[in-house]
Amino acid sequence: MIDGGRPAAGQTKRYALKRGAILDAAARHFNARGIRGTALNDVGGSVGLMPNSITYYYRRKEDLAAACYVSTIAWHEALLAETAALADPAERLSEFLAAYFRDLAAIEIGARAPQVRLTDMRALPEPQSAAVYAAYNAFFRQARAAFFPEAAFPGLDRDALRARTHLVVSVVHTVRAWIDRYEAADYPRVGARIADLLLHGLASPESRWSGDAPDPITAQGDPTEPFLRAATALINEEGYPGASVEKISARLSVTKGSFYHHNDNKDDLIAQCFARTFAILRREQEAAEAAGGTGWARITACARALMRHQVSEGGPLLRCTAVGALPDTLRAEIPLTMRRLWERLAFPIGDGIADGSIRAVDPSIAAQVVSSMIDAASDLDRWCDVAGADAAEIFVRPLFMGIHAAAD
């Protein structure tokens, strides 16, 4: 069983209600502190259970987290099901987003049970992660069939369709990291603007897509760089807890002694990983600004350069979701810096609207959507076979030209 509790046949109504209350409380705790920062007794105390009594319902924290994730995935599937009667993929996407933001608003005001964010799934160990990822993969296939049916896009191969599905789904998931800056009553308006961005892109009628981008710059001669790349990749794959000293060392085929020769401790290394990601974001943003040109030219050049970095030997960047499971010593400044750097993308977008190279969109929301795309590129290879040379074409171009735009 995923949840580690008693068989369904043995459940009483009272037992089922208590389990539901536990799931709701757990979602709130996991959203606030991540799996690593939440204890079973924290959740039990929220629903009036004595210490250790929660194990009667969920034996392990990981079982409880898995049950939360499966419940949230089922919620996404139910929203997809609401679009089944619509024949047009664009209408299905618009309706799905409308329903999603409707429910997020209801969750925010307490009119609907909370849902755990899916961004911390990588922190789940086996065997719980296997069941959760099986459920997520099933949802992903349903989303691809709904938004990008092969018959409707004969010019796109399956890798391109999977890449576009990953883009849409990633934007949906990442929304929950920044939607709280808006009033709940405005969530539907945010959803409508995201739907417009996804379906119609950012380009004005006069703007054209260019695949040109400089090769990514990687650090040379820094003995800690291999450790930073390995730790970054492991955090993206397995969350902060999964990036252990043992796993980082094993990935580099070095001893733990070699690790501590170059690094004082794991937390210092993680802080350096964030500093490295921030430096890369600043460098590429500033390079695009220095090159000049229209707002369209600058934002697309920055996006292409960061995309190529993500799939290069020097990649990936740390995902924005990595901030959710940080230790307390790193939780203050790092999330704020990450947010500021992604919000800088609104400047070239706003300039592009002013100079006519970008159509009229909400610059702040557009910056979040572009950052979600770049962020999601770190695990694009999980969904499709993509080389660095065409990564921008199959993943960046659809966002800027429109998610259903034909390939050149």
PLY file of the C-alpha trace (Angstrom):
ply
format ascii 1.0
element vertex 408
property float x
property float y
property float z
element edge 407
property int vertex1
property int vertex2
end_header
0.00 0.00 0.00
1.18 3.53 -0.74
0.01 5.06 2.49
1.20 2.33 4.87
-2.10 2.34 6.74
-4.72 -0.34 7.34
-6.56 -2.01 4.45
-9.51 -0.05 3.14
-11.89 -2.88 3.96
-11.15 -2.45 7.66
-11.76 1.26 7.78
-14.59 2.74 9.80
-16.10 6.09 8.85
-14.39 7.71 11.81
-11.07 6.17 10.82
-11.45 7.41 7.24
-12.33 10.93 8.39
-9.29 11.06 10.64
-7.04 9.88 7.82
-8.45 12.62 5.63
-7.75 15.21 8.31
-4.20 13.88 8.60
-3.69 14.22 4.84
-4.92 17.82 4.94
-2.63 18.69 7.86
0.30 16.91 6.26
-0.14 18.86 3.01
0.15 22.11 4.94
3.26 20.95 6.79
4.98 19.55 3.70
4.23 22.73 1.75
5.73 24.86 4.50
8.74 22.75 5.51
9.22 20.04 2.92
9.44 16.34 3.71
12.81 16.73 5.39
11.61 19.46 7.74
8.40 17.72 8.81
8.02 15.05 11.50
5.09 12.66 11.85
4.39 14.02 15.32
4.16 17.55 13.90
1.29 16.38 11.71
-0.30 14.32 14.47
-0.30 17.29 16.83
-2.17 19.35 14.23
-5.10 16.92 14.33
-5.15 16.28 18.07
-3.25 13.00 18.14
-0.89 12.13 20.96
2.77 11.61 20.05
3.26 8.42 18.04
-0.51 7.84 17.75
-0.33 8.91 14.12
1.51 5.68 13.31
-1.84 3.92 13.73
-2.83 5.68 10.50
0.53 6.11 8.73
3.49 4.09 9.93
6.17 6.23 8.32
6.47 9.86 7.27
7.34 8.72 3.77
4.08 6.73 3.56
2.15 9.84 4.54
4.01 11.99 2.00
3.37 9.44 -0.75
-0.35 9.41 0.09
-0.41 13.21 -0.16
1.30 13.15 -3.54
-1.00 10.50 -4.95
-4.00 12.49 -3.73
-2.72 15.65 -5.44
-2.00 13.81 -8.67
-5.57 12.47 -8.59
-6.78 16.07 -8.23
-4.89 17.01 -11.40
-6.37 14.04 -13.20
-9.88 15.08 -12.14
-9.26 18.57 -13.57
-8.14 17.00 -16.83
-11.29 14.89 -16.89
-13.37 18.07 -16.81
-11.97 18.96 -20.24
-12.74 15.62 -21.90
-15.83 16.85 -23.74
-13.88 19.61 -25.51
-12.52 18.72 -28.93
-9.96 21.50 -29.36
-6.61 21.08 -27.51
-6.37 24.83 -26.92
-9.82 24.86 -25.32
-8.84 21.89 -23.14
-5.72 23.69 -21.92
-7.65 26.88 -21.20
-10.36 24.99 -19.34
-7.82 22.96 -17.34
-6.02 26.13 -16.24
-9.30 27.86 -15.39
-10.30 24.92 -13.18
-6.85 24.70 -11.63
-6.75 28.35 -10.61
-10.36 28.17 -9.43
-9.37 25.37 -7.07
-6.19 27.15 -5.94
-8.32 30.15 -4.96
-10.68 27.88 -3.02
-7.73 26.26 -1.24
-6.31 29.68 -0.34
-9.51 30.83 1.37
-10.08 27.47 3.08
-13.07 26.46 0.99
-11.27 23.39 -0.32
-8.86 20.91 1.24
-5.18 21.77 0.73
-3.08 19.95 -1.83
0.60 19.21 -1.40
2.96 20.78 -3.89
4.47 18.22 -6.22
7.82 19.98 -6.32
9.34 17.97 -3.45
8.61 14.51 -4.86
12.29 13.87 -5.42
12.81 13.74 -1.66
10.82 10.49 -1.44
12.90 7.32 -1.08
12.08 3.89 -2.43
9.69 2.12 -2.32
7.30 5.05 -1.88
8.73 7.02 -4.80
8.04 4.20 -7.26
4.29 4.32 -6.63
4.19 8.12 -6.73
6.15 8.37 -9.97
3.99 5.69 -11.56
0.94 7.82 -10.76
2.66 10.99 -11.99
3.74 9.35 -15.25
0.15 8.26 -15.86
-1.02 11.85 -15.35
1.68 13.10 -17.71
0.49 10.73 -20.45
-3.08 11.93 -19.94
-1.95 15.57 -20.18
-0.06 14.91 -23.40
-3.08 13.19 -24.92
-5.34 16.08 -23.89
-3.17 19.05 -24.86
-1.03 17.60 -27.66
-2.81 14.68 -29.38
-0.57 13.31 -32.12
-3.29 13.51 -34.76
-3.63 17.27 -34.26
0.12 17.93 -34.60
1.42 15.80 -37.48
4.50 17.99 -37.87
5.76 17.29 -34.34
7.42 14.05 -33.27
6.84 12.44 -29.89
9.91 14.05 -28.31
8.57 17.49 -29.25
5.11 16.65 -27.89
6.56 15.34 -24.63
8.76 18.44 -24.30
5.76 20.74 -24.71
3.77 18.71 -22.21
6.63 18.97 -19.71
6.68 22.72 -20.28
2.96 23.15 -19.60
2.92 20.86 -16.57
6.03 22.51 -15.11
4.49 25.97 -15.43
1.41 24.67 -13.63
3.43 23.20 -10.76
5.77 26.17 -10.37
2.83 28.58 -10.09
2.39 27.54 -6.48
5.79 28.99 -5.57
4.71 32.54 -6.45
0.89 32.73 -6.69
0.61 33.90 -3.07
1.71 37.41 -4.07
-1.80 37.82 -5.52
-5.18 37.98 -3.82
-7.12 34.72 -4.03
-9.92 36.56 -5.84
-7.41 37.37 -8.61
-6.16 33.80 -9.12
-8.55 33.21 -12.06
-7.19 36.34 -13.75
-3.65 35.04 -13.30
-4.71 31.72 -14.80
-6.28 33.41 -17.82
-3.08 35.37 -18.46
-0.95 32.24 -18.20
-3.27 30.47 -20.65
-2.91 33.40 -23.04
0.88 33.32 -22.73
1.10 29.59 -23.34
-1.27 29.57 -26.28
-0.12 32.73 -28.04
3.48 33.19 -26.93
5.20 36.53 -26.45
6.14 37.45 -30.01
4.57 40.45 -31.72
3.54 39.86 -35.36
6.85 41.36 -36.55
9.16 39.31 -34.32
10.87 36.17 -35.54
12.51 33.32 -33.68
16.28 32.94 -33.86
18.13 29.84 -32.74
21.42 31.65 -32.25
22.96 31.65 -28.80
26.55 31.67 -27.53
28.03 28.53 -26.08
27.65 28.36 -22.30
30.62 29.51 -20.25
31.83 27.02 -17.67
34.22 27.54 -14.79
37.78 26.59 -15.62
40.36 25.47 -13.11
38.10 25.52 -10.05
38.71 22.27 -8.13
35.29 22.49 -6.45
33.38 22.81 -9.75
32.90 19.02 -10.23
31.51 18.76 -6.68
29.16 21.67 -7.32
27.84 20.12 -10.55
27.37 16.72 -8.93
25.64 18.16 -5.86
23.39 20.36 -8.02
22.32 17.42 -10.16
21.63 15.25 -7.10
19.57 17.96 -5.38
17.50 18.36 -8.54
17.02 14.60 -8.81
16.52 13.60 -5.18
16.07 16.77 -3.15
18.37 18.11 -0.45
18.28 14.92 1.69
19.22 12.77 -1.31
22.37 14.77 -2.02
24.43 13.04 0.65
28.20 13.24 0.90
28.33 9.55 -0.01
26.24 10.00 -3.17
28.12 13.10 -4.29
31.44 11.32 -3.81
30.19 8.18 -5.56
28.99 10.17 -8.57
32.49 11.62 -8.95
34.21 8.32 -8.15
36.14 9.91 -5.29
36.42 9.11 -1.59
34.66 10.96 1.21
38.13 12.09 2.26
38.53 13.78 -1.11
35.16 15.46 -0.64
36.19 16.93 2.72
39.53 17.97 1.29
37.69 20.36 -1.06
34.58 21.12 1.06
34.13 21.86 4.77
30.69 20.23 5.00
27.60 19.48 2.99
25.68 22.64 3.91
28.57 24.84 2.82
28.67 22.97 -0.48
24.92 23.47 -0.97
25.31 27.19 -0.29
28.05 27.27 -2.93
25.73 25.46 -5.36
23.17 28.23 -4.99
25.89 30.88 -5.34
27.03 29.19 -8.56
23.48 29.11 -9.96
22.95 32.75 -9.04
26.24 33.74 -10.71
25.23 31.97 -13.93
21.80 33.62 -13.96
23.34 37.05 -13.43
26.02 36.49 -16.07
23.59 35.41 -18.79
21.07 38.13 -17.96
23.77 40.79 -18.03
25.29 39.42 -21.26
21.90 39.63 -22.98
21.41 43.18 -21.75
24.91 44.19 -22.87
24.26 42.82 -26.38
21.39 45.29 -26.69
18.60 45.18 -29.23
14.87 44.97 -28.72
13.28 43.54 -25.61
12.39 40.46 -27.69
16.02 39.98 -28.77
17.31 40.29 -25.21
14.80 38.00 -23.46
15.02 35.28 -26.11
18.83 35.44 -26.16
18.92 35.07 -22.37
16.46 32.17 -22.45
18.39 30.35 -25.18
21.71 30.81 -23.39
20.33 29.50 -20.08
18.66 26.59 -21.86
21.94 25.60 -23.48
23.63 25.81 -20.12
21.03 23.49 -18.61
21.79 20.71 -21.10
25.55 21.30 -21.35
28.32 19.56 -19.44
28.42 22.59 -17.14
24.76 22.25 -16.18
22.33 22.04 -14.61
21.14 25.02 -12.61
19.54 24.38 -9.25
15.77 24.17 -9.60
13.75 26.80 -7.77
12.06 23.99 -5.85
15.37 23.22 -4.13
14.75 26.09 -1.71
11.85 24.21 -0.11
14.00 21.67 1.73
16.91 23.88 2.72
18.29 23.69 6.26
17.35 26.60 8.51
20.78 28.20 8.12
20.12 28.72 4.40
16.38 29.44 4.35
16.45 33.23 4.79
18.42 34.89 2.01
18.55 32.20 -0.70
14.83 32.10 -1.63
14.74 35.91 -1.78
17.75 36.04 -4.10
16.27 33.34 -6.33
13.01 35.27 -6.63
14.76 38.55 -7.41
16.89 37.03 -10.16
13.94 35.42 -11.92
11.87 38.58 -11.62
14.59 40.50 -13.48
13.28 38.87 -16.65
10.31 41.25 -16.48
12.55 44.18 -17.54
13.33 43.06 -21.12
9.74 41.84 -21.48
8.41 45.24 -20.47
10.89 46.93 -22.80
9.74 44.65 -25.62
6.12 45.64 -25.08
7.17 49.29 -25.23
9.22 48.89 -28.42
6.62 46.69 -30.11
8.71 43.50 -30.35
6.60 41.71 -27.70
2.84 41.74 -27.74
0.86 43.16 -24.83
1.24 40.71 -21.93
1.61 41.00 -18.17
5.43 41.40 -17.76
5.51 40.07 -14.20
3.52 36.94 -14.98
5.39 36.44 -18.24
8.70 36.59 -16.34
7.47 33.84 -14.01
6.38 31.67 -16.93
9.72 32.11 -18.72
11.61 31.32 -15.52
9.47 28.18 -15.05
10.47 27.03 -18.52
14.18 27.57 -17.89
13.89 25.91 -14.48
12.12 22.86 -15.92
14.82 22.38 -18.55
17.04 20.78 -15.91
15.14 17.49 -16.24
13.91 17.75 -19.82
15.97 14.66 -20.66
13.66 12.63 -18.43
10.88 13.10 -20.98
12.63 13.22 -24.32
15.91 12.58 -26.09
17.33 16.02 -26.65
20.79 17.25 -27.59
22.08 20.68 -26.64
21.93 21.87 -30.24
18.15 21.55 -30.55
17.06 21.92 -26.93
16.13 25.57 -27.38
14.18 24.73 -30.53
11.94 22.10 -28.92
11.56 23.70 -25.49
12.19 27.45 -25.58
10.72 28.32 -28.97
7.22 26.89 -28.20
6.86 29.19 -25.21
7.83 32.32 -27.09
5.96 31.52 -30.31
2.96 29.69 -28.78
2.71 26.22 -27.31
0.78 24.86 -30.30
2.90 26.60 -32.94
4.14 24.39 -35.76
7.82 23.53 -35.95
9.85 25.22 -38.69
0 1
1 2
2 3
3 4
4 5
5 6
6 7
7 8
8 9
9 10
10 11
11 12
12 13
13 14
14 15
15 16
16 17
17 18
18 19
19 20
20 21
21 22
22 23
23 24
24 25
25 26
26 27
27 28
28 29
29 30
30 31
31 32
32 33
33 34
34 35
35 36
36 37
37 38
38 39
39 40
40 41
41 42
42 43
43 44
44 45
45 46
46 47
47 48
48 49
49 50
50 51
51 52
52 53
53 54
54 55
55 56
56 57
57 58
58 59
59 60
60 61
61 62
62 63
63 64
64 65
65 66
66 67
67 68
68 69
69 70
70 71
71 72
72 73
73 74
74 75
75 76
76 77
77 78
78 79
79 80
80 81
81 82
82 83
83 84
84 85
85 86
86 87
87 88
88 89
89 90
90 91
91 92
92 93
93 94
94 95
95 96
96 97
97 98
98 99
99 100
100 101
101 102
102 103
103 104
104 105
105 106
106 107
107 108
108 109
109 110
110 111
111 112
112 113
113 114
114 115
115 116
116 117
117 118
118 119
119 120
120 121
121 122
122 123
123 124
124 125
125 126
126 127
127 128
128 129
129 130
130 131
131 132
132 133
133 134
134 135
135 136
136 137
137 138
138 139
139 140
140 141
141 142
142 143
143 144
144 145
145 146
146 147
147 148
148 149
149 150
150 151
151 152
152 153
153 154
154 155
155 156
156 157
157 158
158 159
159 160
160 161
161 162
162 163
163 164
164 165
165 166
166 167
167 168
168 169
169 170
170 171
171 172
172 173
173 174
174 175
175 176
176 177
177 178
178 179
179 180
180 181
181 182
182 183
183 184
184 185
185 186
186 187
187 188
188 189
189 190
190 191
191 192
192 193
193 194
194 195
195 196
196 197
197 198
198 199
199 200
200 201
201 202
202 203
203 204
204 205
205 206
206 207
207 208
208 209
209 210
210 211
211 212
212 213
213 214
214 215
215 216
216 217
217 218
218 219
219 220
220 221
221 222
222 223
223 224
224 225
225 226
226 227
227 228
228 229
229 230
230 231
231 232
232 233
233 234
234 235
235 236
236 237
237 238
238 239
239 240
240 241
241 242
242 243
243 244
244 245
245 246
246 247
247 248
248 249
249 250
250 251
251 252
252 253
253 254
254 255
255 256
256 257
257 258
258 259
259 260
260 261
261 262
262 263
263 264
264 265
265 266
266 267
267 268
268 269
269 270
270 271
271 272
272 273
273 274
274 275
275 276
276 277
277 278
278 279
279 280
280 281
281 282
282 283
283 284
284 285
285 286
286 287
287 288
288 289
289 290
290 291
291 292
292 293
293 294
294 295
295 296
296 297
297 298
298 299
299 300
300 301
301 302
302 303
303 304
304 305
305 306
306 307
307 308
308 309
309 310
310 311
311 312
312 313
313 314
314 315
315 316
316 317
317 318
318 319
319 320
320 321
321 322
322 323
323 324
324 325
325 326
326 327
327 328
328 329
329 330
330 331
331 332
332 333
333 334
334 335
335 336
336 337
337 338
338 339
339 340
340 341
341 342
342 343
343 344
344 345
345 346
346 347
347 348
348 349
349 350
350 351
351 352
352 353
353 354
354 355
355 356
356 357
357 358
358 359
359 360
360 361
361 362
362 363
363 364
364 365
365 366
366 367
367 368
368 369
369 370
370 371
371 372
372 373
373 374
374 375
375 376
376 377
377 378
378 379
379 380
380 381
381 382
382 383
383 384
384 385
385 386
386 387
387 388
388 389
389 390
390 391
391 392
392 393
393 394
394 395
395 396
396 397
397 398
398 399
399 400
400 401
401 402
402 403
403 404
404 405
405 406
406 407
